[in-house]
Amino acid sequence: MKRGRLFVITAPSGAGKTSLVNALLEREPGLRLSISHTTRPRRPNERDGREYHFVSVPQFEQLATQHAFLEHAKVFDNFYGTSRDFVEQQLRAGHDVLLEIDWQGAQQVRRAMPDCVSIFVLPPARQALAERLARRATDTAEVIRRRLSDAAGDMSHYREFDYVVVNDDFERAVADLKRILEGQGGDLGSSRPALEPLLKELLAPA
Protein backbone atom coordinates (compact mmCIF):
# COMPACT_ATOMS: atom_id res chain seq x y z
CA MET A 1 0.00 0.00 0.00
CA LYS A 2 1.26 3.47 -0.90
CA ARG A 3 2.23 5.43 2.18
CA GLY A 4 0.24 8.61 2.85
CA ARG A 5 1.74 12.09 2.91
CA LEU A 6 2.08 14.37 5.90
CA PHE A 7 0.99 18.01 5.51
CA VAL A 8 1.81 20.61 8.15
CA ILE A 9 -0.20 23.84 8.21
CA THR A 10 0.75 26.83 10.39
CA ALA A 11 -0.50 30.39 10.81
CA PRO A 12 -0.56 33.22 13.32
CA SER A 13 -3.62 33.26 15.55
CA GLY A 14 -6.51 34.94 13.73
CA ALA A 15 -5.36 34.19 10.18
CA GLY A 16 -8.32 31.86 9.62
CA LYS A 17 -6.36 28.62 9.62
CA THR A 18 -8.96 26.53 11.46
CA SER A 19 -11.79 27.61 9.14
CA LEU A 20 -9.64 26.79 6.12
CA VAL A 21 -8.72 23.39 7.53
CA ASN A 22 -12.38 22.56 8.24
CA ALA A 23 -13.37 23.51 4.70
CA LEU A 24 -10.51 21.46 3.28
CA LEU A 25 -11.52 18.39 5.31
CA GLU A 26 -15.08 18.67 3.98
CA ARG A 27 -13.82 18.63 0.40
CA GLU A 28 -11.10 16.02 0.88
CA PRO A 29 -12.80 13.08 2.67
CA GLY A 30 -9.65 10.96 2.47
CA LEU A 31 -7.64 13.50 4.48
CA ARG A 32 -7.11 12.76 8.17
CA LEU A 33 -6.72 15.53 10.75
CA SER A 34 -4.46 14.81 13.68
CA ILE A 35 -6.13 15.94 16.93
CA SER A 36 -3.53 17.47 19.24
CA HIS A 37 -3.23 16.94 22.98
CA THR A 38 -3.35 20.15 25.01
CA THR A 39 -3.36 21.38 28.58
CA ARG A 40 -5.41 24.43 27.55
CA PRO A 41 -8.77 24.67 29.35
CA ARG A 42 -11.66 23.42 27.26
CA ARG A 43 -13.91 26.17 25.90
CA PRO A 44 -17.72 25.80 26.25
CA ASN A 45 -18.20 24.95 22.57
CA GLU A 46 -15.43 22.33 22.49
CA ARG A 47 -15.57 18.58 23.00
CA ASP A 48 -12.77 16.32 24.15
CA GLY A 49 -11.45 14.33 21.20
CA ARG A 50 -12.96 16.64 18.61
CA GLU A 51 -11.03 19.93 18.81
CA TYR A 52 -8.33 18.56 21.14
CA HIS A 53 -7.52 15.78 23.54
CA PHE A 54 -7.67 17.77 26.79
CA VAL A 55 -5.22 16.54 29.43
CA SER A 56 -3.70 17.82 32.65
CA VAL A 57 -0.14 19.12 32.83
CA PRO A 58 1.09 15.97 34.69
CA GLN A 59 -0.59 13.75 32.06
CA PHE A 60 1.03 15.73 29.26
CA GLU A 61 4.45 15.62 30.89
CA GLN A 62 4.18 11.85 31.32
CA LEU A 63 3.33 11.39 27.63
CA ALA A 64 6.27 13.61 26.68
CA THR A 65 8.71 11.53 28.74
CA GLN A 66 7.37 8.42 26.99
CA HIS A 67 8.18 10.03 23.60
CA ALA A 68 4.51 9.76 22.66
CA PHE A 69 4.60 13.06 20.74
CA LEU A 70 5.88 13.66 17.24
CA GLU A 71 6.20 17.28 18.33
CA HIS A 72 5.21 19.30 21.36
CA ALA A 73 5.53 22.92 22.42
CA LYS A 74 4.40 25.46 24.97
CA VAL A 75 2.25 28.18 23.42
CA PHE A 76 0.53 30.97 25.39
CA ASP A 77 1.28 29.20 28.70
CA ASN A 78 -0.27 25.91 27.52
CA PHE A 79 1.26 22.71 26.15
CA TYR A 80 0.32 21.19 22.78
CA GLY A 81 1.48 17.89 21.29
CA THR A 82 0.91 15.62 18.28
CA SER A 83 0.46 11.88 18.81
CA ARG A 84 3.26 10.01 17.07
CA ASP A 85 1.31 6.73 16.95
CA PHE A 86 -1.78 8.27 15.33
CA VAL A 87 0.22 9.93 12.55
CA GLU A 88 2.26 6.82 11.80
CA GLN A 89 -0.79 4.55 11.77
CA GLN A 90 -2.65 6.79 9.33
CA LEU A 91 0.35 7.21 7.00
CA ARG A 92 0.99 3.45 6.95
CA ALA A 93 -2.69 2.91 6.09
CA GLY A 94 -2.24 5.12 3.02
CA HIS A 95 -4.07 8.18 4.35
CA ASP A 96 -2.78 11.73 3.94
CA VAL A 97 -2.55 13.42 7.35
CA LEU A 98 -2.90 17.12 8.15
CA LEU A 99 -1.28 18.67 11.22
CA GLU A 100 -2.59 22.06 12.32
CA ILE A 101 0.23 23.27 14.56
CA ASP A 102 2.38 26.30 15.39
CA TRP A 103 5.75 27.09 13.80
CA GLN A 104 7.71 25.61 16.72
CA GLY A 105 5.94 22.29 16.28
CA ALA A 106 6.42 22.48 12.53
CA GLN A 107 10.18 22.76 13.02
CA GLN A 108 10.18 19.59 15.10
CA VAL A 109 8.05 17.71 12.57
CA ARG A 110 10.33 18.72 9.70
CA ARG A 111 13.31 17.37 11.61
CA ALA A 112 11.50 14.10 12.41
CA MET A 113 9.89 13.72 8.98
CA PRO A 114 11.85 15.73 6.39
CA ASP A 115 9.56 14.56 3.57
CA CYS A 116 6.52 16.34 5.03
CA VAL A 117 4.92 19.21 3.10
CA SER A 118 4.70 22.44 5.10
CA ILE A 119 2.27 25.32 4.49
CA PHE A 120 2.11 28.75 6.14
CA VAL A 121 -1.14 30.76 6.05
CA LEU A 122 -0.90 34.55 6.12
CA PRO A 123 -3.63 37.16 6.68
CA PRO A 124 -4.12 39.73 3.87
CA ALA A 125 -3.10 42.64 6.14
CA ARG A 126 -2.19 43.42 9.74
CA GLN A 127 -5.50 45.26 10.25
CA ALA A 128 -7.45 42.22 9.06
CA LEU A 129 -5.63 40.09 11.62
CA ALA A 130 -6.50 42.53 14.41
CA GLU A 131 -10.16 42.61 13.38
CA ARG A 132 -10.42 38.82 13.24
CA LEU A 133 -8.98 38.48 16.73
CA ALA A 134 -11.28 41.19 18.09
CA ARG A 135 -14.35 39.36 16.73
CA ARG A 136 -13.59 36.30 18.84
CA ALA A 137 -15.88 36.10 21.83
CA THR A 138 -13.75 33.46 23.54
CA ASP A 139 -10.62 35.54 24.21
CA THR A 140 -10.13 38.42 26.62
CA ALA A 141 -8.77 41.80 25.52
CA GLU A 142 -5.48 40.98 27.22
CA VAL A 143 -5.15 37.71 25.29
CA ILE A 144 -5.94 39.50 22.02
CA ARG A 145 -3.24 42.11 22.63
CA ARG A 146 -0.77 39.38 23.43
CA ARG A 147 -1.64 37.38 20.34
CA LEU A 148 -1.23 40.46 18.14
CA SER A 149 2.16 41.24 19.64
CA ASP A 150 3.32 37.67 19.00
CA ALA A 151 1.89 37.43 15.47
CA ALA A 152 4.79 39.22 13.79
CA GLY A 153 7.24 36.84 15.44
CA ASP A 154 5.23 33.88 14.17
CA MET A 155 4.98 35.27 10.64
CA SER A 156 8.71 35.93 10.45
CA HIS A 157 9.17 32.15 10.10
CA TYR A 158 7.18 31.88 6.85
CA ARG A 159 10.30 31.25 4.73
CA GLU A 160 10.92 27.99 6.60
CA PHE A 161 7.81 26.53 4.94
CA ASP A 162 7.44 25.02 1.48
CA TYR A 163 4.33 27.01 0.58
CA VAL A 164 2.52 30.18 1.64
CA VAL A 165 -1.24 30.69 1.20
CA VAL A 166 -2.69 34.18 1.71
CA ASN A 167 -6.19 34.08 3.19
CA ASP A 168 -7.53 37.20 1.50
CA ASP A 169 -10.36 35.39 -0.30
CA PHE A 170 -11.58 32.30 1.59
CA GLU A 171 -12.64 30.19 -1.39
CA ARG A 172 -9.45 30.95 -3.27
CA ALA A 173 -7.38 30.08 -0.20
CA VAL A 174 -9.16 26.71 0.12
CA ALA A 175 -8.57 26.09 -3.58
CA ASP A 176 -4.89 26.93 -3.12
CA LEU A 177 -4.62 24.42 -0.29
CA LYS A 178 -6.28 21.76 -2.44
CA ARG A 179 -3.78 22.42 -5.23
CA ILE A 180 -0.90 21.94 -2.80
CA LEU A 181 -2.38 18.64 -1.61
CA GLU A 182 -2.65 17.56 -5.23
CA GLY A 183 0.97 18.50 -5.95
CA GLN A 184 0.02 21.43 -8.18
CA GLY A 185 0.99 24.39 -5.99
CA GLY A 186 4.28 25.28 -7.64
CA ASP A 187 3.29 28.95 -7.92
CA LEU A 188 2.61 29.14 -4.16
CA GLY A 189 6.18 28.71 -2.95
CA SER A 190 7.22 30.66 0.13
CA SER A 191 10.02 32.47 -1.75
CA ARG A 192 7.82 33.95 -4.50
CA PRO A 193 8.49 37.68 -5.03
CA ALA A 194 4.77 38.55 -4.98
CA LEU A 195 4.74 38.06 -1.20
CA GLU A 196 7.32 40.76 -0.48
CA PRO A 197 4.97 43.80 -0.21
CA LEU A 198 2.58 41.90 2.08
CA LEU A 199 5.36 40.65 4.36
CA LYS A 200 6.88 44.13 4.56
CA GLU A 201 3.55 45.41 5.93
CA LEU A 202 2.89 42.43 8.20
CA LEU A 203 6.37 42.41 9.74
CA ALA A 204 6.84 46.16 10.11
CA PRO A 205 7.34 47.33 13.73
CA ALA A 206 4.05 48.22 15.42
Backbone bond lengths (Angstrom), bond angles and torsions (degrees), N, CA, C in turn:
res aa  C-N    CA-C-N  psi(-1)  N-CA   C-N-CA  omega(-1)  CA-C   N-CA-C  phi
1 M - - - 1.456 - - 1.526 109.75 -
2 K 1.328 115.71 136.47 1.462 120.45 179.35 1.523 109.88 -68.09
3 R 1.326 115.30 130.67 1.454 120.63 179.58 1.529 110.68 -69.31
4 G 1.334 116.27 141.63 1.459 120.85 178.45 1.516 111.39 -71.40
5 R 1.326 115.57 172.19 1.461 121.75 179.13 1.524 109.92 -110.39
6 L 1.320 114.74 147.65 1.456 120.80 179.94 1.523 109.51 -103.07
7 F 1.342 116.34 124.41 1.457 122.50 178.17 1.526 108.68 -113.81
8 V 1.316 116.22 132.27 1.457 122.42 -179.97 1.524 108.22 -114.68
9 I 1.324 117.17 124.21 1.462 120.99 -179.29 1.527 109.48 -121.20
10 T 1.319 115.69 131.44 1.468 123.31 -174.12 1.522 109.42 -135.40
11 A 1.333 116.00 150.49 1.466 120.90 177.59 1.515 109.05 -164.28
12 P 1.328 117.69 157.84 1.462 118.90 171.06 1.519 109.65 -69.50
13 S 1.309 116.88 153.34 1.459 120.62 178.53 1.525 110.08 -57.52
14 G 1.341 116.51 130.97 1.454 121.27 179.08 1.511 114.66 96.30
15 A 1.330 118.11 -1.84 1.464 120.55 -179.28 1.520 112.92 -80.32
16 G 1.343 117.19 -6.61 1.457 120.43 178.26 1.510 114.48 91.96
17 K 1.330 116.29 16.73 1.467 120.35 -176.07 1.521 113.26 -59.42
18 T 1.333 117.18 -45.46 1.467 119.95 -176.10 1.523 111.26 -64.78
19 S 1.321 117.82 -40.62 1.468 120.55 177.60 1.524 110.57 -63.65
20 L 1.320 117.27 -40.52 1.458 120.78 178.03 1.523 111.18 -64.13
21 V 1.325 116.14 -43.51 1.465 120.67 -179.93 1.527 110.12 -62.42
22 N 1.328 117.48 -44.18 1.468 120.40 179.60 1.524 111.56 -61.22
23 A 1.327 116.54 -42.27 1.465 120.36 178.12 1.522 110.88 -65.11
24 L 1.319 116.58 -39.21 1.464 120.54 179.57 1.523 111.10 -65.48
25 L 1.330 116.92 -40.50 1.468 120.61 179.40 1.523 111.18 -64.82
26 E 1.333 117.42 -34.87 1.464 120.59 177.92 1.523 111.58 -64.99
27 R 1.317 116.54 -33.99 1.468 121.33 -175.14 1.517 112.91 -93.74
28 E 1.324 116.66 -13.19 1.464 121.48 179.73 1.535 108.78 -124.98
29 P 1.341 117.47 78.35 1.478 120.56 -173.82 1.518 113.89 -61.36
30 G 1.317 118.64 -20.61 1.457 120.60 179.71 1.516 113.45 -83.08
31 L 1.338 117.10 -7.44 1.457 121.72 -178.54 1.521 110.39 -82.09
32 R 1.313 117.02 136.61 1.461 121.83 -179.95 1.529 109.69 -109.83
33 L 1.328 116.89 130.74 1.455 121.61 176.91 1.526 109.31 -95.81
34 S 1.309 116.14 128.92 1.457 120.14 175.98 1.521 108.86 -82.63
35 I 1.334 116.69 123.66 1.464 122.17 179.81 1.525 108.46 -88.85
36 S 1.327 116.50 118.45 1.457 121.34 -176.69 1.528 111.83 -74.95
37 H 1.319 115.07 155.08 1.462 122.20 167.08 1.528 107.80 -87.08
38 T 1.319 117.70 143.90 1.455 120.29 177.53 1.525 110.69 -149.84
39 T 1.328 113.78 152.82 1.466 120.27 173.33 1.527 110.46 -97.26
40 R 1.332 117.42 1.73 1.468 120.39 178.38 1.519 110.37 -64.94
41 P 1.344 118.11 139.95 1.472 119.41 177.22 1.529 111.45 -59.34
42 R 1.303 115.56 142.12 1.469 120.64 179.77 1.520 110.33 -72.67
43 R 1.336 116.74 131.06 1.457 121.76 176.90 1.526 109.35 -79.25
44 P 1.357 117.80 158.81 1.475 120.67 -175.20 1.532 114.15 -56.88
45 N 1.329 117.27 -31.86 1.466 119.95 -176.72 1.523 112.90 -91.34
46 E 1.318 117.88 6.87 1.461 121.38 -176.91 1.523 111.82 -104.36
47 R 1.340 114.34 154.80 1.457 120.47 179.74 1.527 109.05 -129.56
48 D 1.309 115.79 136.48 1.457 120.25 -179.99 1.524 110.03 -60.05
49 G 1.331 115.95 130.02 1.455 120.69 -179.41 1.508 114.05 89.74
50 R 1.317 117.47 -8.46 1.470 120.44 177.04 1.529 109.81 -103.29
51 E 1.336 118.03 -65.25 1.460 120.10 175.66 1.533 111.08 -78.21
52 Y 1.329 115.20 -44.82 1.466 122.41 -179.37 1.522 109.32 -149.97
53 H 1.332 114.31 164.27 1.460 120.84 163.42 1.534 104.98 -94.15
54 F 1.326 116.90 108.25 1.460 121.22 -176.44 1.526 110.37 -85.70
55 V 1.338 115.50 122.54 1.464 120.44 -178.22 1.530 109.06 -133.50
56 S 1.327 115.82 163.61 1.452 120.77 176.65 1.528 109.62 -79.64
57 V 1.320 116.30 165.71 1.467 119.94 177.99 1.534 111.05 -60.87
58 P 1.343 120.03 -45.30 1.480 118.80 177.61 1.535 112.24 -60.55
59 Q 1.338 117.48 -39.28 1.467 119.78 178.41 1.522 110.38 -62.93
60 F 1.322 116.18 -43.45 1.462 120.47 -179.20 1.527 110.34 -63.34
61 E 1.322 116.16 -45.36 1.463 120.16 -178.47 1.522 111.69 -63.07
62 Q 1.337 116.47 -35.49 1.463 119.68 177.20 1.527 111.08 -65.72
63 L 1.339 116.68 -43.80 1.467 120.34 177.64 1.524 111.12 -61.67
64 A 1.334 115.95 -38.75 1.469 119.54 -179.86 1.523 111.32 -64.41
65 T 1.330 116.77 -41.14 1.470 119.84 179.59 1.522 111.58 -68.00
66 Q 1.333 116.66 -23.36 1.462 121.27 177.74 1.532 112.05 -87.63
67 H 1.346 116.37 5.34 1.470 122.43 -179.49 1.527 111.62 58.09
68 A 1.325 115.27 36.32 1.464 120.43 -178.61 1.532 112.24 -80.05
69 F 1.342 117.28 -10.63 1.460 120.08 -176.32 1.528 111.76 -106.16
70 L 1.322 114.73 135.46 1.463 120.66 171.32 1.524 109.47 -68.38
71 E 1.312 115.57 -35.79 1.457 122.90 174.25 1.513 108.05 -152.57
72 H 1.324 116.75 153.98 1.456 119.91 171.86 1.519 108.78 -155.49
73 A 1.321 115.94 152.27 1.457 120.79 -176.23 1.517 109.64 -156.37
74 K 1.325 114.49 160.97 1.460 121.11 173.39 1.514 108.00 -103.06
75 V 1.333 116.06 121.98 1.461 121.92 -177.54 1.526 108.48 -131.69
76 F 1.331 117.08 125.10 1.469 121.35 -179.41 1.533 111.63 51.01
77 D 1.335 115.95 46.34 1.470 123.13 175.01 1.526 113.87 72.11
78 N 1.330 118.14 7.20 1.458 121.41 178.62 1.529 109.87 -124.76
79 F 1.341 115.52 152.76 1.460 120.70 179.39 1.532 110.47 -95.94
80 Y 1.346 115.26 144.25 1.460 122.32 176.78 1.522 108.00 -134.81
81 G 1.327 117.35 142.48 1.452 120.20 179.98 1.519 112.40 -151.59
82 T 1.335 116.03 150.20 1.463 123.08 -179.58 1.523 109.96 -106.55
83 S 1.325 117.19 128.05 1.459 122.10 -179.00 1.524 111.11 -66.97
84 R 1.318 116.11 119.59 1.458 121.15 179.26 1.533 111.03 -65.20
85 D 1.339 116.74 -42.71 1.462 120.62 -177.50 1.520 111.80 -62.89
86 F 1.346 117.45 -43.72 1.458 119.86 -178.61 1.527 110.99 -60.65
87 V 1.319 116.24 -47.51 1.466 120.09 -178.28 1.514 110.61 -61.06
88 E 1.322 117.13 -47.35 1.462 120.37 -177.69 1.529 111.63 -63.85
89 Q 1.328 116.75 -41.20 1.462 119.99 -180.00 1.521 111.03 -61.49
90 Q 1.330 116.45 -44.39 1.463 120.44 -178.33 1.529 111.27 -67.35
91 L 1.318 117.58 -42.15 1.464 120.57 179.34 1.523 111.21 -64.38
92 R 1.337 116.89 -41.73 1.469 120.12 178.71 1.520 111.48 -64.48
93 A 1.357 116.14 -30.83 1.464 120.50 179.67 1.529 112.00 -79.18
94 G 1.334 117.05 -0.67 1.460 120.55 177.41 1.516 114.93 91.49
95 H 1.333 117.21 7.73 1.463 120.41 -179.33 1.529 110.97 -91.22
96 D 1.327 116.71 139.88 1.455 120.66 169.00 1.521 108.05 -74.18
97 V 1.326 116.79 140.44 1.466 122.20 -176.95 1.528 109.41 -121.28
98 L 1.317 115.44 137.82 1.460 121.88 178.78 1.524 109.68 -112.80
99 L 1.314 116.96 126.81 1.461 122.49 174.54 1.520 108.15 -107.26
100 E 1.323 116.17 125.80 1.461 122.14 176.69 1.526 106.56 -106.06
101 I 1.331 116.36 94.24 1.462 120.48 -171.52 1.530 110.63 -137.97
102 D 1.329 116.13 172.63 1.463 121.03 -179.98 1.529 109.91 -84.64
103 W 1.340 116.13 173.13 1.470 119.92 -174.00 1.530 112.53 -65.80
104 Q 1.345 116.65 -30.88 1.468 118.58 178.01 1.528 110.43 -64.19
105 G 1.340 115.66 -45.38 1.452 119.90 177.58 1.511 111.87 -63.78
106 A 1.329 115.75 -37.67 1.471 119.86 179.73 1.523 110.96 -62.25
107 Q 1.326 117.39 -38.13 1.460 119.90 176.96 1.524 111.09 -60.72
108 Q 1.324 116.30 -42.95 1.462 120.11 -179.92 1.525 111.22 -65.36
109 V 1.334 116.55 -41.13 1.464 120.06 -179.50 1.519 110.52 -65.31
110 R 1.334 117.16 -40.87 1.468 119.14 179.44 1.527 111.54 -63.18
111 R 1.329 115.90 -34.83 1.475 118.07 177.15 1.531 111.14 -69.62
112 A 1.338 116.32 -39.57 1.465 120.51 -178.34 1.523 111.94 -76.49
113 M 1.331 116.89 -35.48 1.461 121.90 -177.74 1.529 109.08 -134.44
114 P 1.319 117.87 80.38 1.465 121.61 -174.68 1.532 114.28 -60.82
115 D 1.325 117.40 -18.49 1.463 119.48 -178.90 1.527 112.89 -87.45
116 C 1.334 117.77 5.76 1.463 119.56 178.12 1.526 109.77 -69.57
117 V 1.321 116.01 160.47 1.465 122.53 177.49 1.523 107.33 -107.64
118 S 1.325 117.44 123.37 1.461 120.64 -175.13 1.530 111.63 -111.79
119 I 1.332 114.77 138.93 1.473 122.11 -174.83 1.526 108.72 -132.03
120 F 1.332 116.61 132.62 1.461 121.46 175.74 1.522 108.57 -112.92
121 V 1.340 116.72 131.32 1.464 121.82 178.94 1.522 109.28 -103.18
122 L 1.320 116.63 127.79 1.453 122.37 178.96 1.523 110.91 -111.29
123 P 1.351 117.58 147.63 1.468 119.88 170.73 1.519 109.13 -75.80
124 P 1.336 118.87 162.90 1.473 120.66 -178.36 1.518 113.43 -76.33
125 A 1.345 117.63 -15.45 1.467 121.82 -179.45 1.526 108.42 -168.56
126 R 1.326 115.96 158.74 1.458 120.02 178.44 1.527 111.29 -62.88
127 Q 1.346 116.72 -39.93 1.458 120.54 -179.78 1.518 111.17 -62.93
128 A 1.319 117.18 -39.30 1.465 120.84 178.41 1.522 110.73 -62.45
129 L 1.323 116.63 -37.89 1.466 120.52 178.09 1.524 110.20 -64.23
130 A 1.331 116.71 -44.73 1.463 120.84 179.66 1.524 111.27 -61.67
131 E 1.326 116.58 -41.63 1.467 120.55 -179.05 1.521 111.49 -66.99
132 R 1.315 117.28 -39.51 1.462 120.41 179.47 1.526 111.08 -64.90
133 L 1.316 116.92 -40.59 1.462 119.91 178.43 1.524 111.05 -67.08
134 A 1.329 116.73 -38.83 1.466 120.58 -178.83 1.518 111.82 -66.69
135 R 1.335 117.86 -27.69 1.467 121.32 -178.89 1.525 112.18 -75.39
136 R 1.314 117.49 -14.76 1.459 119.84 -179.49 1.524 109.87 -71.26
137 A 1.302 115.57 128.84 1.467 119.74 179.14 1.520 111.73 -88.57
138 T 1.329 117.00 -7.08 1.468 120.41 -173.29 1.520 113.19 -91.96
139 D 1.337 117.72 -15.50 1.458 120.44 -176.41 1.521 111.45 -109.65
140 T 1.314 116.27 145.77 1.461 121.12 177.22 1.521 109.73 -78.05
141 A 1.342 116.19 166.03 1.460 120.93 178.73 1.528 110.94 -60.79
142 E 1.328 115.77 -37.09 1.465 119.81 179.23 1.522 111.00 -63.84
143 V 1.335 116.44 -43.31 1.465 120.33 178.77 1.520 110.47 -63.64
144 I 1.326 117.63 -40.89 1.463 121.35 179.68 1.527 110.46 -61.50
145 R 1.320 117.09 -45.57 1.470 120.18 179.26 1.527 110.67 -61.12
146 R 1.305 115.55 -39.68 1.457 119.55 -179.32 1.530 111.26 -68.08
147 R 1.322 115.93 -41.00 1.459 119.43 179.53 1.531 110.83 -64.58
148 L 1.331 116.49 -39.77 1.460 120.04 178.41 1.527 111.24 -63.63
149 S 1.335 115.92 -41.89 1.460 119.32 -178.22 1.529 111.61 -67.37
150 D 1.337 116.41 -28.27 1.466 120.32 179.84 1.530 113.10 -87.68
151 A 1.342 116.98 -15.29 1.464 120.27 -173.36 1.524 112.11 -62.02
152 A 1.326 117.19 -41.91 1.465 119.64 -179.29 1.522 110.70 -61.94
153 G 1.335 116.37 -39.86 1.463 119.21 177.33 1.518 111.73 -62.27
154 D 1.325 116.41 -40.75 1.467 120.44 177.40 1.529 110.37 -62.54
155 M 1.338 115.81 -48.72 1.468 119.99 -174.64 1.513 113.13 -67.37
156 S 1.336 117.20 -21.70 1.464 119.53 179.81 1.528 112.34 -65.98
157 H 1.337 116.81 -12.09 1.463 120.91 -179.44 1.533 113.02 -93.79
158 Y 1.320 117.48 8.39 1.474 119.95 -173.32 1.514 113.28 -58.76
159 R 1.351 117.48 -32.43 1.464 120.78 -177.04 1.527 112.94 -67.71
160 E 1.333 116.86 -16.84 1.457 119.94 178.96 1.526 111.73 -72.96
161 F 1.325 116.95 -12.66 1.461 121.68 -173.86 1.527 110.93 -98.09
162 D 1.327 115.36 156.61 1.466 119.98 -178.88 1.525 111.27 -70.69
163 Y 1.332 116.01 -39.86 1.465 120.70 -174.51 1.526 110.59 -132.35
164 V 1.327 115.98 154.84 1.462 122.10 172.85 1.525 108.00 -128.82
165 V 1.335 115.73 129.20 1.467 122.68 175.57 1.523 107.47 -115.22
166 V 1.333 116.65 128.68 1.460 121.58 178.37 1.525 108.45 -96.88
167 N 1.322 115.99 122.30 1.468 120.87 -177.29 1.529 110.10 -90.14
168 D 1.333 115.22 65.68 1.464 119.75 175.79 1.527 110.99 -93.03
169 D 1.312 116.44 -35.17 1.459 123.19 174.35 1.529 106.88 -125.23
170 F 1.337 117.14 117.53 1.463 120.99 -170.20 1.524 112.36 -57.90
171 E 1.328 117.41 -49.74 1.465 119.91 -176.84 1.524 111.41 -63.63
172 R 1.320 116.50 -38.67 1.462 118.84 178.49 1.527 110.48 -66.93
173 A 1.345 116.69 -38.24 1.457 119.70 179.17 1.529 111.25 -64.36
174 V 1.336 116.86 -40.83 1.471 120.09 176.75 1.528 110.01 -62.69
175 A 1.334 115.75 -42.77 1.467 120.18 179.13 1.529 110.68 -62.78
176 D 1.331 116.67 -38.15 1.464 119.92 177.75 1.525 110.95 -63.94
177 L 1.327 116.76 -41.90 1.460 120.00 177.52 1.524 111.14 -62.45
178 K 1.329 116.79 -41.54 1.470 120.39 178.16 1.524 110.83 -60.87
179 R 1.321 116.59 -41.07 1.471 120.17 179.63 1.526 110.98 -62.76
180 I 1.334 116.24 -38.97 1.464 119.31 178.34 1.522 110.29 -64.65
181 L 1.337 116.86 -43.38 1.462 120.34 177.95 1.524 111.84 -60.24
182 E 1.319 115.10 -33.05 1.470 120.26 -178.80 1.523 112.88 -86.84
183 G 1.341 116.73 1.94 1.459 120.00 178.78 1.507 113.92 78.71
184 Q 1.342 117.08 21.83 1.464 121.03 -175.86 1.531 112.30 -120.11
185 G 1.329 116.91 25.75 1.457 120.02 -176.83 1.513 114.51 -102.22
186 G 1.326 116.93 32.83 1.459 120.60 -176.59 1.517 114.11 -57.24
187 D 1.321 117.37 -28.92 1.474 121.01 -178.86 1.525 112.31 -83.96
188 L 1.334 117.82 0.85 1.459 122.17 -176.89 1.527 112.62 -107.82
189 G 1.309 117.13 19.50 1.457 121.23 -179.55 1.521 112.39 -60.44
190 S 1.321 116.03 150.45 1.467 120.56 -175.50 1.524 113.27 -69.23
191 S 1.333 117.98 -16.70 1.466 121.02 -177.93 1.527 112.96 -97.13
192 R 1.339 118.37 7.80 1.463 119.33 -176.71 1.535 110.85 -66.44
193 P 1.338 116.79 136.89 1.467 121.34 -175.99 1.529 113.86 -60.32
194 A 1.320 118.01 -27.00 1.464 120.81 -176.93 1.527 112.60 -61.68
195 L 1.319 117.38 -19.05 1.472 120.82 -179.00 1.530 112.98 -80.03
196 E 1.319 117.25 -17.41 1.462 120.22 -170.12 1.532 113.98 -58.49
197 P 1.347 120.69 -46.46 1.474 118.66 179.10 1.524 113.27 -61.80
198 L 1.327 116.86 -39.30 1.461 120.79 179.49 1.527 110.83 -64.98
199 L 1.333 116.84 -46.48 1.468 119.36 -179.43 1.522 111.98 -65.96
200 K 1.319 117.33 -33.08 1.466 119.67 177.17 1.530 110.30 -60.99
201 E 1.332 116.38 -39.95 1.472 120.86 179.59 1.524 111.06 -73.92
202 L 1.316 116.93 -42.53 1.464 120.60 -176.80 1.525 112.31 -68.07
203 L 1.321 117.17 -34.45 1.457 121.51 -173.95 1.517 113.74 -98.92
204 A 1.332 117.42 1.73 1.456 120.63 178.60 1.527 110.49 -65.32
205 P 1.324 119.25 144.94 1.476 120.76 178.34 1.523 111.12 -56.37
206 A 1.328 115.95 141.04 1.476 120.37 -178.60 1.524 110.30 -67.66
